[in-house]
Each structure stands twice: as structure tokens, then as C-alpha cells.
Amino acid sequence: MSQMTQDEARAVLEKVLSFKKCDGLEANLNGDRTGNLRYARNSVTTAGVVEDLSLVVQANYGKKVGTTTINELDDASLEKAVRAAESIAQLAPEDPEFMGVLGPQKYSSATTFFDSTAGIDGAYRASAAAASLEPCRKKKLVAAGYLEDRAGFSAMMNSAGLFAYQASTRAEFSVTVRTEDGTGSGYATRDYNDVAKLDTSAASQIAIDKALGSREAKAIEPGKYTVILEPAAVSGLVGPMIRNMNARSTDEGRSFLSKQGGGSRRGEKLLDERVTIFSDPAHPEVPYSPWSGDGQPRPKTTWIKNGVVENLYCSRFWASTHDEWESIPFPGSLVMKGGDESLAQLIAGTKKGILVTRLWYIRTVDPQTLLYTGLTRDGTFFIENGKIAFPVKNFRFNESPVIMLNNLEAMGKSERIEGDYLPPLKVRDFTFTSLSDAV
């Protein structure tokens, strides 16, 4: 049984806790059913469904901690798991950063489960793939795509009285379309909690248009350009920036938010005043679990407000030893406030620039300045007088999102991309360092 109701999960966890002999006991119960379909060269290659159920038991004696994992839920197996975790804890050295289990918590409500997604079957996956493949075949293009759907739950309970439960669903689709001669390539990706919002045909049409439009790309000189980054490209830089806003690494001098000589740049205006980024479990477009892995509530948290650094995520241990910090869980889905313009309107308002579909193979060059390098991919185009003039060869870039978000010229309407909600951005002086022969 990969999906349990709240009452069913509670009953299993209460049974686990009944076997406790240690100082503290925590149990995490997780289940999911994941379906998938993959295609390449215009033909389905693999498809299947995987169901999984696991129980993680953590026991502690003071700061000595032991953990065991099982996937059998009969009474004998549950007791055996508790005894094993307790035995490991007794043999383990003390963990100086172990904070003990949390007491009862209050969680906000987040709608993360949709019957439409939970009910996906093989027939749906086949029709979704066909809607993507048929227009590609008609235009003699070559498509490769992947569709994955998941329905599951997470539940936890501990000996201090905490209980948490959340059911969730998610559907993810991506497709790469290439011309038969391999000179043109396009890409599109979509993900939703509610699969009723997914249109694989419409997403594939975007990739088709980019593939056809990116043939016979011209080489232009690297340098600093005004760019329009589509949300998939924005995701590759803004997501890592926020998820690097960590109090501990900042205090230890390893972060772009560290001050020379000590301290953090929290409270400073580091970005364009139009930049506001937050996380909210109840956001209607990108909802997520209102509790973190250790049971902490995840409230709505503003990371950047009007360009000012408002919060950094911080572990319970680090907050307990540093008075200037409060415990804030790792960011969930990110929401960046955008503007009112569409991507087409951003292009129309650009005299000269480059449109970037997405970035890939992104790597950190310098964590203290948040400098990243990577490549453009699957459709890079030169804009002239408000129109796409011609495709250009791909570039390697060296850029920091901190600098990028200070060179902001305009923002479009936000949309869901890879679990976040981000706008397309128009940015000046984006640094391309060399050409790439990759398509």
C-alpha cells in the first residue's frame, strides 16, 4: 500500500512508538506510486510504474543517535526496527549537533494532492506522449521526452508528541525536439501538482518552433549582451542563489552574504529594488509541504524584499548557538514577483539582444561571489528591432545572479518552472565568454 490516509499512517506510527525504550524516538513513514513514460527518436522506449513504502526509525540516547530503515510494517518488523535503531544509538559516538526531537507543532494548510494526478494510468501516459510525438513526426522532426507522475504521502511522529502528515501529487514533462540533420534544437518543460493543467501538445509546439527556428545558427562574437532569459534559464541561476542563502556558511565566511571580517549582509540592499522572492507552502501555483524533514513548520518566508536580503535559512543547531539567527527551514518552492509583460512583449521592446531558452551544465566558479559558468542550449536567438532576427550558436557564460539581478531592465509574467514560479527577465551586460559548437 503506497498511499495511506492520515489515519492509516497515524496507526502505524503509534505502533512504532509503542516499542520505545530509548530517550527519544522518531519515525518517518513515506509512500509513493511513480509512473513514467520515456520516448526517443519518435518512439516510446520505456514505461512503467514503481510503488514504494519505507519507514525510517531514529532512536537517541542523549546525543547518541541510531537509524534504521525497513519496508515491512507488521508488528514484529516494527519492533525489530526500533530495537535495531536503539542498538545502533548505544554504539554510536555522540553527535554534538543533535537537537533532540521537537514537541507538537502547528502547520499551515497546503493543497498539494490532486485526484487527477493520482489517477493517471498507462492510457493517459500513452495519449500524452502521442500528443507530443504526432506533430513532430508530421514535420519530420525527432523528439525525445519524459513524462513522470507521482502520488504519495509523508508522515512523521515522535515520542515528544509531534505528528505531521501530507499527501502530494506531481506530474513532470519535458521534451527536446531536433531537426533530422541535428542542426536545430528546441526544448520545453512543464510540471504541475494538478495534471489537468498539463498540455503536452502545446508544450511540444514550443519546442518544435524553436527547433525549426534554430537551424543554421550564426556565430557571433562573445561579450556582454542584453539578454532575455526565459523562465527555464532564470531557474538555473536564481534557484541556486536563494538556496545558497545559509546562515552557517555565511558566518563561516563561505558565502556571497559573508562580510569581510565577519558578520552577514542580511538587511542590506544587494539587488534591484524590483526583486522580491519568497516561499509559501500555500501558494496556489507552487504549493509544497508545510513541514520540513525534521518536523519544523514552514511558514511563508520572504528571502529578498525590494532587493534587500530579509532572511537566511538556518538549522536548529546553528540558531541555538548564535543569538542573531532564528531557525528557518531550507527553502521550499520559490516565487519571484514578476511584471505584466509577456515574453513576446519583452522581445518587442528590445532593440538588440539575445534570447536564451535555457542554461545547462551550470557549475560554481566562486561561491563567495556566486559566480557561475555554464552553456546556453536548445534555442539561442539574436533579437533586432523587437524581432527574432536569426539563431546564434550557443555560448559559454560566466555570470553571477547577484550581478544579473542588479542589471535588471524588465521582468515578464511569472510562470511555474521546475517547481518554482519565476518570470522571464531582461538583463543588460550578461557575460558570454566563448562559443560552443553544441546545438
C-alpha positions as CSV (number, residue, x, y, z in Angstrom):
1,M,0.0,0.0,0.0
2,S,2.0,3.0,-1.3
3,Q,-0.7,5.6,-0.4
4,M,-2.0,5.8,3.2
5,T,-4.6,8.1,4.6
6,Q,-3.7,10.3,7.6
7,D,-5.5,7.8,10.0
8,E,-3.7,4.8,8.5
9,A,-0.3,6.4,8.8
10,R,-1.0,7.5,12.3
11,A,-1.9,4.0,13.3
12,V,1.4,2.6,12.0
13,L,3.4,5.3,13.7
14,E,1.7,4.9,17.0
15,K,2.5,1.2,16.9
16,V,6.2,2.1,16.2
17,L,6.3,4.5,19.2
18,S,4.8,1.9,21.5
19,F,8.0,-0.1,21.3
20,K,10.2,2.7,22.5
21,K,12.8,2.1,25.3
22,C,15.3,4.9,24.3
23,D,15.3,8.5,25.4
24,G,13.8,9.8,22.2
25,L,12.2,8.1,19.1
26,E,11.2,9.5,15.8
27,A,9.6,7.6,12.9
28,N,9.1,8.8,9.3
29,L,6.7,6.9,7.0
30,N,6.8,7.6,3.3
31,G,5.0,6.0,0.3
32,D,4.6,6.8,-3.3
33,R,3.5,5.4,-6.6
34,T,5.6,6.8,-9.5
35,G,4.6,6.2,-13.2
36,N,6.8,7.1,-16.2
37,L,7.0,7.0,-19.9
38,R,10.1,7.8,-22.0
39,Y,10.5,8.2,-25.7
40,A,13.4,8.8,-28.0
41,R,13.8,9.0,-31.8
42,N,10.0,9.4,-32.0
43,S,9.3,6.0,-30.4
44,V,8.4,5.0,-26.8
45,T,11.4,3.2,-25.3
46,T,10.4,2.6,-21.7
47,A,7.3,2.8,-19.5
48,G,6.4,1.6,-16.0
49,V,5.1,2.1,-12.6
50,V,7.1,1.8,-9.3
51,E,5.5,1.6,-5.9
52,D,7.5,2.1,-2.7
53,L,6.9,2.3,1.0
54,S,9.5,2.9,3.6
55,L,9.8,3.5,7.4
56,V,12.8,5.3,8.9
57,V,13.2,4.9,12.6
58,Q,15.6,7.1,14.6
59,A,16.4,6.4,18.2
60,N,18.5,8.5,20.5
61,Y,20.1,8.2,24.0
62,G,21.1,11.7,24.8
63,K,23.1,12.8,21.7
64,K,23.9,9.3,20.6
65,V,21.7,8.6,17.5
66,G,20.9,5.4,15.6
67,T,18.8,5.0,12.5
68,T,17.3,2.0,10.6
69,T,15.1,1.7,7.5
70,I,12.5,-1.0,6.7
71,N,9.7,-1.6,4.2
72,E,7.7,-4.2,6.2
73,L,5.0,-2.9,8.5
74,D,3.9,-6.0,10.5
75,D,4.2,-5.7,14.3
76,A,7.3,-7.9,14.5
77,S,9.2,-5.9,11.9
78,L,8.3,-2.6,13.5
79,E,9.6,-3.8,16.9
80,K,12.7,-5.2,15.3
81,A,13.4,-1.8,13.6
82,V,13.1,0.1,16.9
83,R,15.4,-2.4,18.7
84,A,17.9,-2.1,15.8
85,A,17.9,1.7,15.9
86,E,18.3,1.7,19.7
87,S,21.2,-0.8,19.5
88,I,23.0,1.4,16.9
89,A,22.4,4.5,19.0
90,Q,24.0,2.9,22.1
91,L,27.1,2.1,20.0
92,A,27.3,5.4,18.2
93,P,29.5,8.4,19.3
94,E,27.7,11.5,20.5
95,D,26.6,13.9,17.8
96,P,27.3,17.4,19.1
97,E,24.8,19.0,16.8
98,F,21.9,16.7,17.5
99,M,19.0,18.8,18.8
100,G,16.6,16.1,20.0
101,V,13.0,15.6,18.8
102,L,10.6,18.5,18.5
103,G,7.4,18.7,20.5
104,P,3.9,19.2,18.9
105,Q,3.8,21.8,16.1
106,K,1.1,23.7,14.2
107,Y,1.2,23.6,10.5
108,S,-0.5,25.7,7.8
109,S,-2.6,24.1,5.2
110,A,-1.3,23.4,1.7
111,T,-3.2,21.8,-1.2
112,T,-0.6,19.5,-2.7
113,F,-2.7,16.5,-3.6
114,F,-5.0,16.2,-6.7
115,D,-7.1,13.2,-7.7
116,S,-6.5,14.0,-11.3
117,T,-2.8,13.3,-11.0
118,A,-3.2,10.3,-8.6
119,G,-5.5,8.7,-11.1
120,I,-3.0,8.7,-14.1
121,D,-2.8,5.4,-15.8
122,G,-0.9,3.9,-18.8
123,A,-3.6,5.1,-21.2
124,Y,-3.1,8.7,-20.1
125,R,0.6,8.5,-20.5
126,A,0.3,7.0,-23.9
127,S,-2.1,9.7,-25.1
128,A,0.1,12.4,-23.6
129,A,3.1,11.1,-25.4
130,A,1.2,10.7,-28.7
131,A,0.1,14.4,-28.4
132,S,3.8,15.3,-28.3
133,L,5.0,12.9,-30.9
134,E,2.5,13.3,-33.7
135,P,3.2,16.9,-34.6
136,C,6.9,16.2,-34.5
137,R,6.6,13.3,-37.0
138,K,4.4,15.4,-39.3
139,K,7.2,18.0,-39.6
140,K,9.9,15.3,-39.9
141,L,11.4,16.3,-36.6
142,V,12.9,14.0,-34.0
143,A,11.6,14.1,-30.4
144,A,12.8,12.7,-27.1
145,G,10.7,13.2,-24.0
146,Y,9.9,12.1,-20.5
147,L,6.7,12.1,-18.5
148,E,6.7,11.2,-14.8
149,D,3.7,11.3,-12.4
150,R,3.9,10.8,-8.7
151,A,1.3,10.3,-5.9
152,G,2.4,9.8,-2.4
153,F,2.5,10.8,1.2
154,S,4.9,11.6,4.1
155,A,4.1,11.2,7.8
156,M,6.2,11.5,10.9
157,M,5.6,11.1,14.6
158,N,7.9,11.3,17.6
159,S,8.0,10.5,21.3
160,A,7.6,14.2,22.2
161,G,4.1,14.3,20.8
162,L,4.7,15.6,17.2
163,F,2.6,14.3,14.3
164,A,2.7,15.5,10.7
165,Y,1.1,14.2,7.5
166,Q,1.0,15.5,4.0
167,A,-0.2,13.8,0.8
168,S,1.0,15.2,-2.6
169,T,1.0,14.7,-6.3
170,R,3.1,15.9,-9.1
171,A,3.4,15.5,-12.9
172,E,6.5,16.5,-14.8
173,F,7.0,16.6,-18.6
174,S,10.0,17.6,-20.7
175,V,10.7,17.3,-24.4
176,T,13.6,18.0,-26.7
177,V,12.9,18.3,-30.4
178,R,15.6,18.3,-33.1
179,T,15.8,18.6,-36.8
180,E,16.7,15.4,-38.7
181,D,20.1,16.9,-39.6
182,G,20.8,17.8,-36.0
183,T,21.3,21.5,-36.7
184,G,18.2,22.7,-34.8
185,S,17.1,22.0,-31.3
186,G,14.2,23.1,-29.1
187,Y,13.1,22.4,-25.6
188,A,10.1,22.8,-23.3
189,T,9.3,21.6,-19.8
190,R,6.2,21.7,-17.6
191,D,5.4,20.5,-14.1
192,Y,2.2,20.7,-12.0
193,N,0.6,19.2,-8.9
194,D,-2.6,19.1,-10.9
195,V,-2.1,17.2,-14.2
196,A,-5.3,18.8,-15.6
197,K,-3.1,21.8,-16.3
198,L,-0.6,19.8,-18.4
199,D,-0.9,20.2,-22.2
200,T,1.9,18.1,-23.8
201,S,0.9,19.2,-27.3
202,A,1.2,22.9,-26.5
203,A,4.5,22.4,-24.7
204,S,5.8,20.4,-27.6
205,Q,4.8,23.0,-30.1
206,I,7.1,25.5,-28.4
207,A,10.0,23.0,-28.7
208,I,9.1,22.4,-32.4
209,D,9.1,26.1,-33.2
210,K,12.5,26.5,-31.5
211,A,13.9,23.5,-33.3
212,L,12.8,24.8,-36.7
213,G,13.9,28.4,-35.9
214,S,17.4,27.4,-34.6
215,R,18.7,25.8,-37.8
216,E,21.7,27.3,-39.5
217,A,22.8,29.2,-36.4
218,K,25.3,32.0,-36.9
219,A,28.4,32.5,-34.8
220,I,28.7,36.0,-33.2
221,E,31.4,37.3,-31.0
222,P,31.2,36.6,-27.3
223,G,31.0,39.5,-25.0
224,K,28.4,41.4,-22.9
225,Y,24.9,41.5,-24.3
226,T,21.4,42.5,-23.3
227,V,19.7,39.1,-22.9
228,I,16.1,37.9,-22.4
229,L,16.2,34.8,-20.2
230,E,13.2,32.6,-20.4
231,P,12.0,31.2,-17.0
232,A,13.9,27.9,-17.6
233,A,17.1,29.9,-17.9
234,V,16.2,32.1,-14.9
235,S,15.7,29.0,-12.8
236,G,19.3,27.8,-13.3
237,L,20.7,31.0,-11.7
238,V,18.1,32.4,-9.2
239,G,17.3,29.0,-7.6
240,P,20.9,28.3,-6.6
241,M,21.3,31.8,-5.3
242,I,18.4,31.6,-2.9
243,R,19.3,28.0,-1.9
244,N,22.8,29.2,-1.0
245,M,21.5,31.8,1.5
246,N,22.6,29.8,4.5
247,A,23.3,31.3,7.9
248,R,26.1,28.9,8.8
249,S,28.1,29.2,5.6
250,T,27.6,33.0,5.9
251,D,29.0,33.1,9.4
252,E,31.9,30.8,8.4
253,G,32.9,33.2,5.6
254,R,32.0,30.8,2.7
255,S,29.0,32.7,1.3
256,F,28.3,35.6,-1.0
257,L,26.5,37.1,2.0
258,S,29.6,37.0,4.3
259,K,31.1,40.3,5.3
260,Q,34.9,40.7,5.3
261,G,35.9,40.5,9.0
262,G,32.8,38.7,10.0
263,G,29.0,39.1,10.0
264,S,26.4,38.9,7.3
265,R,24.9,41.2,4.7
266,R,21.3,40.5,5.9
267,G,19.4,43.7,5.9
268,E,21.5,45.2,3.0
269,K,20.1,46.1,-0.4
270,L,22.1,43.8,-2.8
271,L,19.7,43.6,-5.8
272,D,17.5,45.8,-7.9
273,E,14.6,47.1,-5.8
274,R,12.1,45.3,-8.1
275,V,13.4,41.9,-6.9
276,T,11.2,40.2,-4.3
277,I,11.5,36.4,-3.8
278,F,9.6,34.3,-1.2
279,S,8.5,30.8,-0.4
280,D,4.9,29.9,0.6
281,P,3.6,26.4,1.1
282,A,0.0,27.6,0.4
283,H,0.9,29.4,-2.9
284,P,-1.7,28.2,-5.4
285,E,0.7,27.7,-8.3
286,V,3.6,26.0,-6.4
287,P,2.3,24.5,-3.1
288,Y,4.6,22.3,-1.1
289,S,4.7,20.5,2.3
290,P,4.1,22.9,5.2
291,W,6.6,21.0,7.4
292,S,10.3,20.2,6.8
293,G,12.2,16.9,7.3
294,D,12.8,17.4,11.0
295,G,9.2,18.4,11.6
296,Q,9.6,22.2,11.7
297,P,6.8,24.3,10.4
298,R,7.5,26.0,7.1
299,P,5.8,29.4,7.2
300,K,5.7,31.8,4.4
301,T,9.2,33.3,4.3
302,T,10.5,36.3,2.3
303,W,14.1,35.8,1.3
304,I,14.5,39.0,-0.7
305,K,12.2,42.0,-0.5
306,N,12.6,45.0,-2.8
307,G,16.2,44.0,-3.3
308,V,17.0,43.7,0.4
309,V,18.2,40.4,2.0
310,E,15.5,39.6,4.6
311,N,16.1,36.0,5.7
312,L,18.6,33.2,5.5
313,Y,17.7,29.6,6.2
314,C,19.3,28.2,9.4
315,S,19.4,24.9,11.2
316,R,18.1,24.4,14.7
317,F,21.6,23.7,15.9
318,W,23.1,26.9,14.4
319,A,20.3,29.0,15.7
320,S,20.7,27.6,19.2
321,T,24.4,28.6,19.3
322,H,24.1,32.0,17.5
323,D,21.7,34.5,19.1
324,E,21.4,36.6,15.9
325,W,19.7,33.8,14.0
326,E,16.4,32.0,14.2
327,S,15.7,28.5,12.9
328,I,14.3,28.7,9.4
329,P,13.9,25.6,7.3
330,F,15.6,25.1,3.8
331,P,13.6,27.0,1.1
332,G,10.7,25.2,-0.5
333,S,9.4,26.3,-3.9
334,L,10.5,29.8,-4.8
335,V,8.2,32.6,-6.0
336,M,9.7,35.6,-7.7
337,K,7.4,38.6,-8.3
338,G,7.4,39.5,-12.0
339,G,5.9,42.1,-14.2
340,D,2.9,42.3,-16.5
341,E,4.6,41.8,-19.9
342,S,4.6,38.6,-21.9
343,L,7.8,37.1,-23.3
344,A,6.7,38.4,-26.7
345,Q,6.4,41.9,-25.3
346,L,9.8,41.8,-23.8
347,I,11.2,40.8,-27.2
348,A,9.3,43.5,-28.9
349,G,10.8,46.1,-26.6
350,T,14.3,45.1,-27.2
351,K,16.4,46.9,-29.9
352,K,19.3,44.5,-29.8
353,G,19.8,41.4,-27.6
354,I,19.9,37.6,-27.3
355,L,17.0,35.3,-26.3
356,V,18.1,32.4,-24.2
357,T,15.8,29.4,-23.9
358,R,17.7,27.6,-21.1
359,L,21.1,27.1,-19.4
360,W,22.7,23.8,-18.6
361,Y,25.8,22.2,-17.1
362,I,25.9,25.0,-14.6
363,R,28.8,24.9,-12.2
364,T,30.1,27.1,-9.4
365,V,33.2,29.1,-10.1
366,D,33.4,31.1,-6.9
367,P,30.9,30.6,-4.0
368,Q,31.9,33.8,-2.3
369,T,30.8,35.9,-5.3
370,L,28.3,33.4,-6.5
371,L,29.9,33.3,-9.9
372,Y,28.6,30.5,-12.2
373,T,29.5,29.1,-15.5
374,G,27.6,27.0,-18.0
375,L,26.2,26.9,-21.5
376,T,23.1,28.0,-23.4
377,R,21.1,25.3,-25.1
378,D,18.1,24.4,-27.3
379,G,17.5,27.7,-29.0
380,T,19.5,30.9,-28.7
381,F,18.4,33.7,-30.9
382,F,19.5,37.3,-31.9
383,I,16.9,40.0,-31.4
384,E,17.0,43.1,-33.6
385,N,14.4,45.9,-33.6
386,G,12.0,43.9,-31.5
387,K,12.0,40.8,-33.5
388,I,13.9,37.5,-33.7
389,A,16.4,38.1,-36.4
390,F,18.3,34.8,-36.6
391,P,19.5,31.9,-34.5
392,V,23.0,32.1,-33.0
393,K,25.5,29.5,-31.9
394,N,25.4,28.6,-28.2
395,F,27.7,30.3,-25.7
396,R,29.5,29.6,-22.5
397,F,28.6,32.2,-19.9
398,N,30.3,33.4,-16.7
399,E,27.8,35.3,-14.6
400,S,26.7,35.9,-11.0
401,P,22.9,36.1,-10.3
402,V,23.8,38.9,-7.9
403,I,25.2,41.0,-10.7
404,M,22.5,39.8,-13.1
405,L,19.7,41.0,-10.7
406,N,21.4,44.4,-10.4
407,N,21.4,44.8,-14.2
408,L,17.7,44.1,-14.5
409,E,15.9,46.0,-17.2
410,A,12.4,44.4,-17.2
411,M,10.5,41.4,-15.9
412,G,7.7,39.4,-17.6
413,K,4.8,37.4,-16.1
414,S,5.9,34.7,-13.7
415,E,5.1,31.1,-14.5
416,R,5.7,27.7,-13.0
417,I,9.1,26.2,-14.0
418,E,10.7,23.1,-12.3
419,G,8.8,23.6,-9.1
420,D,9.3,27.3,-8.8
421,Y,7.3,30.3,-10.0
422,L,9.6,32.7,-11.9
423,P,9.4,35.4,-14.6
424,P,11.4,35.8,-17.8
425,L,14.0,38.5,-17.3
426,K,15.5,41.2,-19.5
427,V,19.1,41.9,-18.3
428,R,21.8,44.1,-19.6
429,D,25.6,43.2,-19.8
430,F,25.2,39.5,-19.4
431,T,28.7,37.9,-19.9
432,F,29.2,35.4,-22.7
433,T,32.9,34.2,-22.7
434,S,33.2,31.8,-25.6
435,L,31.2,30.0,-28.3
436,S,30.1,26.4,-28.1
437,D,29.6,24.0,-31.0
438,A,26.9,22.1,-29.2
439,V,23.4,22.5,-30.6
